[in-house]
């Protein structure tokens, strides 16, 4: 019972931190803000996360795990008869559809926390491997994805930061060529 309650509170704190990071950036989020969002004292927050770096690292782990789940679901939906256009469209949706942790990831990969950045960098490399495996599933249609697999994550991050009118469409265009 206590473990479940601890997990619920920790999850609530991470959700509040994610909201703040998305709205203000990692530098604009303080532990006091997270505590205030959750209606708890800073002392209670310190029980779960001793420092802002620790909280940002836990958030990076949660964010990258969520994106990894989305990428694996995408990859598992591909077949040898999936066209390059369909694969690009569904991959763009992984990054830009509602609920995507891309904005949080973008803020964490560029934040001051070396630990959070390391989690994000390591995850991006794992995602590149998932993309290469996915390109093998696609056969000939996956050749352009295989050639661009190292660029997909930086492309998605850049498009999300650019303020492009339709970053999802831009990504589809760039990946399906």
C-alpha positions as CSV (number, residue, x, y, z in Angstrom):
1,X,0.0,0.0,0.0
2,X,2.8,2.5,0.9
3,X,4.7,1.7,-2.2
4,X,1.6,2.3,-4.4
5,X,1.0,5.6,-2.6
6,X,4.7,6.6,-3.1
7,X,4.4,5.7,-6.8
8,X,1.3,7.8,-7.1
9,X,2.8,10.8,-5.5
10,X,6.0,10.4,-7.5
11,X,4.0,10.2,-10.7
12,X,2.0,13.3,-9.7
13,X,5.2,15.2,-9.1
14,X,6.6,14.1,-12.5
15,X,3.4,15.1,-14.2
16,X,3.6,18.5,-12.6
17,X,7.2,18.9,-13.6
18,X,6.5,17.8,-17.2
19,X,3.7,20.5,-17.4
20,X,6.1,23.1,-16.1
21,X,9.0,22.1,-18.3
22,X,6.7,22.1,-21.3
23,X,5.3,25.6,-20.5
24,X,8.5,27.3,-19.1
25,X,11.5,25.2,-20.1
26,X,13.7,23.2,-17.7
27,X,15.4,26.4,-16.5
28,X,12.0,28.0,-15.7
29,X,10.9,25.1,-13.4
30,X,11.7,25.1,-9.7
31,X,11.1,22.5,-7.1
32,X,9.0,25.1,-5.3
33,X,6.8,25.4,-8.4
34,X,6.4,21.6,-8.6
35,X,5.4,21.4,-5.0
36,X,2.9,24.3,-5.3
37,X,1.3,22.6,-8.4
38,X,0.8,19.4,-6.3
39,X,-0.3,21.2,-3.1
40,X,2.5,19.7,-1.1
41,X,5.3,21.2,0.9
42,X,8.8,21.4,-0.5
43,X,9.9,19.1,2.3
44,X,7.6,16.4,1.0
45,X,8.9,16.9,-2.5
46,X,12.5,16.6,-1.2
47,X,11.5,13.1,0.2
48,X,11.0,12.0,-3.5
49,X,13.5,14.2,-5.3
50,X,16.5,15.7,-3.4
51,X,17.5,18.1,-6.2
52,X,16.1,19.6,-9.4
53,X,18.7,17.5,-11.4
54,X,17.3,14.4,-9.8
55,X,13.7,15.4,-10.7
56,X,14.8,16.3,-14.3
57,X,16.6,13.0,-14.7
58,X,13.6,11.1,-13.5
59,X,11.4,13.1,-15.9
60,X,13.9,12.4,-18.8
61,X,13.7,8.7,-18.0
62,X,9.9,8.8,-18.0
63,X,9.7,10.9,-21.2
64,X,12.2,8.7,-23.1
65,X,10.4,5.5,-22.0
66,X,7.1,7.0,-23.3
67,X,8.6,7.9,-26.6
68,X,10.3,4.4,-26.9
69,X,6.9,2.8,-26.3
70,X,5.4,4.9,-29.1
71,X,8.3,4.0,-31.5
72,X,8.0,0.3,-30.8
73,X,4.3,0.4,-31.4
74,X,4.9,2.2,-34.7
75,X,7.6,-0.3,-35.7
76,X,5.4,-3.3,-34.8
77,X,2.7,-2.0,-37.0
78,X,5.0,-1.9,-40.1
79,X,5.0,-4.7,-42.7
80,X,6.9,-5.3,-45.9
81,X,3.9,-3.9,-47.8
82,X,3.8,-0.6,-45.9
83,X,4.7,2.2,-48.3
84,X,7.4,4.8,-47.5
85,X,4.7,7.5,-47.5
86,X,2.6,5.5,-45.0
87,X,5.6,4.8,-42.8
88,X,6.7,8.4,-42.8
89,X,3.1,9.6,-42.0
90,X,2.8,7.2,-39.0
91,X,6.3,8.0,-37.8
92,X,5.6,11.7,-37.9
93,X,2.4,11.0,-35.8
94,X,4.6,9.3,-33.2
95,X,6.5,12.6,-32.7
96,X,3.8,15.1,-33.3
97,X,0.4,13.6,-32.2
98,X,-1.3,14.6,-29.0
99,X,0.3,13.2,-25.9
100,X,3.8,12.9,-27.6
101,X,6.6,13.7,-25.1
102,X,8.6,15.4,-27.8
103,X,8.3,18.9,-26.4
104,X,9.5,17.7,-23.0
105,X,12.3,15.8,-24.6
106,X,13.3,18.9,-26.6
107,X,13.5,20.9,-23.3
108,X,15.4,18.2,-21.4
109,X,18.0,17.5,-24.2
110,X,19.1,21.1,-24.0
111,X,18.8,21.8,-20.3
112,X,21.6,22.4,-17.7
113,X,21.2,18.9,-16.1
114,X,24.0,16.7,-17.4
115,X,22.2,13.6,-16.1
116,X,19.0,14.4,-17.9
117,X,20.9,15.2,-21.1
118,X,22.7,11.9,-20.9
119,X,19.4,10.0,-20.5
120,X,18.0,11.8,-23.6
121,X,21.2,11.3,-25.7
122,X,21.3,7.6,-24.9
123,X,17.6,7.2,-25.7
124,X,18.1,9.0,-29.1
125,X,20.7,6.4,-30.0
126,X,18.4,3.6,-29.0
127,X,15.6,5.1,-31.1
128,X,18.0,5.4,-34.1
129,X,18.5,1.6,-33.8
130,X,14.7,1.1,-33.7
131,X,14.4,3.1,-36.8
132,X,17.1,1.1,-38.6
133,X,15.3,-2.1,-37.6
134,X,12.0,-0.7,-38.8
135,X,13.6,0.2,-42.2
136,X,14.5,-3.5,-42.6
137,X,10.9,-4.5,-42.0
138,X,9.9,-2.1,-44.7
139,X,12.2,-3.7,-47.3
140,X,12.8,-1.5,-50.3
141,X,10.4,1.2,-49.0
142,X,12.5,1.6,-46.0
143,X,15.7,2.5,-47.8
144,X,15.2,6.2,-47.4
145,X,14.4,5.8,-43.7
146,X,17.5,3.7,-43.2
147,X,19.6,6.4,-44.8
148,X,18.0,9.1,-42.6
149,X,17.6,7.2,-39.3
150,X,20.3,9.2,-37.6
151,X,18.5,12.4,-38.6
152,X,15.0,11.6,-37.6
153,X,15.2,12.6,-33.9
154,X,17.1,15.8,-34.5
155,X,14.7,16.6,-37.3
156,X,11.7,16.1,-35.1
157,X,13.2,18.2,-32.3
158,X,14.1,21.0,-34.8
159,X,10.7,21.0,-36.4
160,X,9.0,21.2,-33.0
161,X,11.2,24.1,-32.0
162,X,10.9,26.0,-35.3
163,X,7.4,27.1,-35.0
164,X,6.6,25.6,-38.4
165,X,3.0,25.8,-39.3
166,X,2.7,22.0,-39.8
167,X,5.8,20.2,-38.5
168,X,4.2,16.8,-39.0
169,X,3.6,17.5,-42.7
170,X,7.1,18.9,-43.1
171,X,8.6,15.7,-41.5
172,X,6.5,13.5,-43.8
173,X,7.7,15.3,-46.8
174,X,11.4,15.1,-45.7
175,X,11.2,11.4,-44.8
176,X,9.1,10.1,-47.7
177,X,11.3,11.6,-50.5
